[in-house]
Amino acid sequence: MKDVNEKRCTKCGVIKPTEEFHKHHGGIGVVRPDCKSCKIRLVRQYELEIKSGMRMVHRPIDPVKAKKCSRCRIEKPVSEYYVRRDRTNGRKSECIECVLLRGRRYQDERRLNGVKISRRYRFYNRERLRTEGILYRQRYPDRLKANNAINNSIRSGLIVKPNRCELCGDHCRPDGHHEDYKQPLSVIWLCRRCHRSKQMPWKMEVLACLRDLHR
């Protein structure tokens, strides 16, 4: 009689302990139907067939000049489709225009969902956010005055905001970073990533103060 901790391999037909079988993703305690030695032998045989040319990794590509998009149903040249080697004709079923349109719609939906989540968070945590704002204004009045001064200067036209980060050179809508808050109109224009790295030390200080407040 076969033991509970034993299993018959479907390839070689030998009853072996369950430790001789690879684990299966089907659940806890589930193992593959073939043993480890048979699995390794089949993998090596598969690799040798690929190297010798007996087996093809991808299906043969059927050369076509045009195909119909599965989304917009318009026949377009194959040059207007992204490459995908696992397909019969080597191209995606959707044209590039439809793929980009679907990506933009997905980004818009994520942006709207982010706005909804942010509004919901501010609504349910308004007392905490109000307390944190009061603490920030009391602890860092110079920073608040400097930020207001640079924003008013941009709004009135005295300072023109560039479209490039002065640290990494990326094209963006940069933020004004103050090295010295006693000079409110002297700023370095940084992208959001560079500005975050510059602000990290004092942001950790603010978070530590907020944690002490909410204890």
N, C-alpha and C positions, 0 to 999 in steps of 0.2 A: 504494500500500500504506500502511495506517495505521501511523503511528509508535507506538513503545511509550509515549511521553509524551503521546499524544493519545487522545481518547475521544469517541465519538458521544453526543450528548445524546438522551435518550429522549423529550423533549418537542418540541424544535424540529428534531431530526434533523441538526444541524450538527456536524461534527467539529471539536473545539476542544482546546487544550492542557489538561492535567490541572490547571494552575493556575486554570483557569476553573471548576472544580468544588469544592464544599465537601467537606471531609474527612468520612469516614464512621467510625462507631464500630466497624466490623467488624474493624479491624486497622490496622497501619502501612502507609501507602501506598494505602489503600482510599479511594475517593472516591464521592460520591453519583452515581446514574444521570442526574440532571438537572443542568444547568449552573447557575451562580449567577444569571444574569439570569432564567432561567425560574423558578427557585425564588423569587426576589424578586417576580416578577410574580404568581405564584400566591398568595403570602402577602398581597400588597396586595389582590388580588381577593377573598381570603377575608375580610379585614378590612372591605372595603367591603360585602360581602354581610351581614356581621354588623350593621354600622351601619344598613343600609337595612332590616333585618328579613327579608331573603330566607333567611337561615340562622340556626338556633337554636343557641346554645352548648350548652344542655343538652336532654335529651330531655323531651318534655311529661310532666308529673307526672300519674299516674292517681290521682285522689282516692279513697282507701279509708278506712273507719272502723276496720278491724281487720285484722291480718295475723298469720301464724303464724311464730314464731321458728324460725330454722334450726338452733338448738342445743338448746333445751329442748322444741321442738315444741309449745308452748302458744300458743294464739291470744290475742293481747293487743291493746288499743287502740293506735293509731299514736302516741299521746302517750307511750307507753312505749318508743319507739325514737328513736335519735339521727337527726338530719337528715343526709341525704346526697343532694345534688341530682342526681348522675349516675345514680341508680337510677330505675326506672320509676315507683315510688310515692313517691319523694323521701325514703325512710327506709332505714336500714341493715337488713340481713337478721337481725342479732342484736338482741335486746331489751337495754335498758339494764342490767338485772340480770345478764344473761349476760356482757355486755361488762365490767362491773365485777368480776364473779367471775373472769373470765379474766385481768384485770389483776392482781388480788390473787394468783392462783396464779403468775403470771409473777414478781411481786416476791418471793414466798416462795422460788421456785426460784433466783432470783438471790441471795437472802440465803444460802441453803444452799450454793450454789456458792462464794460469797465466803468462808464459814466454812471450807469444804474447802481452798480455795486458801491461806487464811491459816494453817491448820494445817500444810499441806504446806510452806509457806515457813518456818515456825518450826522444823519438823523438820529440814529440810535446811540451815538456817542457824543452828542453835542455838549453835554456838561463837561465831559473829560477834555474835549478839544478846547472848550472855552477856558478851562483851568490851565491847560498847557500853554495857550496863547498869552494869558496874563503872566504866567511864570517867565515865558520867553521875553516879553516886553520889559519886565522888571529886571531880569538878569542881564540882558543885552540891549540897552537903550541905544548905544552907539551904532550897533549893527542895523537896527531898525531905522535910525535917522539916515545912515548912509544909503540904504536900499531905497528909501523914499526919495532921497536927493537925486540918485541916478535915474530912477523911473520918471521923476518930474522933468529932468533935463532931456530925456529921450522924447517924452511926450510934447515938450515945448519946441523941440527941434535944435536945441543947443548942442546935443551930442547925436551923432548918426551911428546906429548900430551896424557893424559889418556883417557879412554873410560867411565868415570863415573863422575857424578856431585859431587863435594865435599860438597854441601849443602843438597841436597835431596837424593843423592845416586842413581839416575836413570842412566841406561846405555844409553849413547848418545855420540855425538861428541861435547864436551863442548867448550865454549868460554873462553878466558882468561880475567878475570876482574881485573883491577888495583885498589887497594885501595889507593895507593899513586903513582902518575905519575912520581915522582922524582926517583922511583925505578922501572925502566921499565921491569926488568926481574922477579920481584916479583908479581905473579898473583895468583888469585884463579880461579880454573876451575869450571865453572858453566854451567848448561844447559840453553837453550834459555829462558825458563820461569823464572828461578831464576835470570838470568842475566838481563832480562827486568825489573824485580822488583827492582834490585839494581840500574839500570840506570835511573829509572823514574824521580827522582828529577831534575837531570841536563838536561834531555831531555825536560822537561817542560820549563826550562830556555832557551834552544836553540829554541824551538818553539815560545816562546814569542819574542825573538830577531828577528826571521824570520817574524813574523807577523808585527812587527814594521817596518821592512825593506820594506815589500810589501804594506804598506799603502800609 
